[in-house]
Amino acid sequence: MSSDTQVRSPSTDADVIIVGAGLAGTLAAILLARDGVKVALIDRSAVYPPDFRAEQLVGYQVEMLARLGLLDIVIGDTVPAQRAVAIRGGRHIGVVTVPHYGIAYETMVNRARQHLPAAVRFINAKVADIAAGPQRQRVTFADGEFVTGRLVVIATGLGRQLLTRAGIGKAANYNIQVLAFGFDLEVEAPAFFDTSVLVVQGEAPSDKIDYLTLFAIDKRIRGNLFTYHDPDDPWTRSLRQKPKETIRRMMPHLEDITGEIRAAGPVEYRVVDLVGSTGHRRDGVVLVGDAFQISSPAAGTGVSRLLSDIDRLCNICIPQWLATDGMAASKIGQFYDDDIKQSSDAEALRVAGYRRAVTVETSLGWRAHRGRVALQTRVLSGLARLATRRHSGQIGMAASWLGAGIEPPPLH
C-alpha cells in the first residue's frame, strides 16, 4: 500500500474515484493504476473486516485472475486442493480435477490492498454523498471533506444505502432468494481435505438444499451450505442453533466420508435476494459487480462476474472515456451495453434460475431432468475412474456433476 494510505485532503483530485474497497474495487484500482490512471479508493474500513462472502476460487475465476496478472496477489501462499468429489445420498456421482483455492474473502481483499500501487490514494472514510454530472464528480465524506474526479465507480457490493441516495434502485431478477450458511467443522478424517473438496448435494426437493461444500481454509475445515429455505423457517433456526444435528439429519451419509463431525464455531448466514439495478444509466457514475447485479452464491458466478466487469471496465472502457472530454450517461452506457458484460450477467441469472429449479421444482419435466443428470454423472464418473486407473490420475472430467450438456426444462 502506498504512503498515501488514509491521507485525506479537501483538494484531493483523481481521474477515477472508486467507492468501496472490497475485492471488485481494490482489484479495479490496481488495474487502473498500472496504466497510469490516478485513482482515489474510498472505504469505511482501514482493514477489511471478516465478511461471509466468496470463500473459494476455482476454474474460470483462477484463469481470469491469472490473465489479469492478479492471481498471485489474491492467493498468496495458499495451497489448493486438486479435485472436487461430489456425492448424493451416499453415492459417488462425480469428480472434477481442477485446483480449488479456499481463502476467506477478507483475506483476499486485504492481500490485494497490500499491493495497491503508488498511483492509488486510499481514503479511509464513510461516503455521505455523490454529486455527479457530465463533466466532474464530487464525493463527499461524513465529516464534510471531499474528493473530486472525472468518474465515480461504485463497487459497494451488496450494500444499497449509497445507491439509494444516488437515486439508483433495485428490481428483482427471477424472484430468487438464497440462504447461504458458513461454519467451521472438526472432522474425524481431515486428511481428505488436504487434496480434495467435498460437495454433498441435497437429496430431495422438499429438503430445499442445493448443496453443501466442505473444504480447507488454512488449518480449518470450512462448510458452505446453500439452500432455498425461508429465513424464518424452523429448519433455519435449527441449523443455526444445532448445526451438527441438523446436517446429520439432512445428510445422513456425510460422515461415511468425513468421520464424525463436530461444530467448531458459530454459524454465519446471509440472505441473498437476486436483484439488479434500475436508474443506473446516469452521468459520471458506473456500477460494477454486485453493486450492479447481485449473483446467487449457489451458482458460484459472483467472482466470475466481478472479474469480467473490471476487465471490460478498466481495460477497455475507462481508457477510452478518459481520452475524450466529458463523462455523460451516453458514454457510461457503453459499459452496460458491452456484449461480453451482458453475456456474463445473463449467464449468471440463467445458472441461478437453473440451480434453484433443479433443487426444488417437482414438475414431471424437472423430475425427468434430474434423472437424466444423475444418469449422465454416473456414466461420466465411471469413465473418469476407468481413465484414472489407466493413466495414473492424469485425467479429469470435462463436465461437472451439475448437469453440463443436458438441456433443462424452461425456467417458468
C-alpha positions, 0 to 999 in steps of 0.5 A: 500500500502506498504512503498515501494510505488514509491521507485525506485532503479537501483538494484531493483530485483523481481521474477515477474515484472508486467507492468501496474497497472490497475485492471488485474495487481494490482489484479495479484500482490496481488495474487502473493504476498500472496504466497510469490512471490516478485513482482515489479508493474510498472505504469505511474500513482501514482493514477489511473486516471478516465478511461471509462472502466468496470463500473459494476460487476455482476454474474460470475465476483462477484463469481470469485472475491469472490473465489479469496478472492478479492471481498471485496477489489474491492467493498468496501462499495458499495451497489448493486442493486438486479435485472436487468429489461430489456425492448424493445420498451416499453415492459417488456421482462425480469428480472434477480435477481442477485446483480449488483455492479456499481463502476467506474473502477478507483475506483476499481483499486485504492481500490485494490492498497490500499491493495497491500501487503508488498511483492509488490514494486510499481514503479511509472514510464513510461516503455521505454523498455523490454529486455527479454530472457530465463533466466532474464528480464530487464525493463527499465524506461524513465529516464534510471533506471531499474528493473530486474526479472525472468518474465515480465507480461504485463497487459497494457490493451488496450494500444499497444505502449509497445507491439509494441516495444516488437515486439508483434502485433495485428490481428483482431478477427471477424472484430468487432468494438464497440462504447461504450458511458458513461454519467451521467443522472438526472432522474425524478424517481431515486428511481428505481435505488436504487434496480434495473438496467435498460437495454433498448435494441435497437429496430431495426437493422438499429438503430445499438444499442445493448443496453443501461444500466442505473444504480447507481454509488454512488449518480449518475445515470450512462448510458452505451450505446453500439452500432455498429455505425461508429465513424464518423457517424452523429448519433455519433456526435449527441449523443455526442453533444445532448445526451438527444435528441438523446436517446429520439429519439432512445428510445422513451419509456425510460422515461415511466420508468425513468421520464424525463431525463436530461444530467448531464455531458459530454459524454465519448466514446471509440472505441473498435476494437476486436483484439488479439495478434500475436508474443506473444509466446516469452521468459520471457514475458506473456500477460494477459487480454486485453493486450492479447485479447481485449473483446467487452464491449457489451458482458460484458466478459472483467472482466470475462476474466481478472479474469480467466487469473490471476487465471490460471496465478498466481495460477497455472502457475507462481508457477510452472515456478518459481520452475524450472530454466529458463523462455523460450517461451516453458514454457510461452506457457503453459499459452496460451495453458491452456484449461480453458484460451482458453475456456474463450477467445473463449467464449468471441469472440463467445458472441461478434460475437453473440451480434453484429449479433443479433443487426444488421444482417437482414438475414431471419435466424437472423430475425427468431432468434430474434423472437424466443428470444423475444418469449422465454423472454416473456414466461420466464418473465411471469413465473418469475412474476407468481413465484414472486407473489407466493413466495414473490420475492424469485425467479429469472430467470435462463436465461437472456433476451439475448437469453440463450438456443436458438441456433443462426444462424452461425456467417458468 
